[in-house]
C-alpha cells in the first residue's frame, strides 16, 4: 500500500469529522452523500473496508509519522553534537 502524505491524511480526517458532525446534527441527502464520499476517500487512503477500520488505521499512521519525526530529530541532534 502506498502511504498517504501526513498532511493529506489529516485533511481527510478533518473533513470526515466535520461531515460526520453535520450529518449527525441535521441529516439530509446531501450530508449523507458527503459522508459516504469522505468515508470512501478515507478507506481508500488507509486500505480499510469500513470507517471504523479506516480511523484505526489513520491513528496508527499518524503515530508512525510522529515516531519517524522523533527519530529524525534525534538523529539530527546526534549529528550536531
Secondary structure as UniProt FT lines:
FT   HELIX           6..25
FT   HELIX           29..46
FT   HELIX           51..80
//
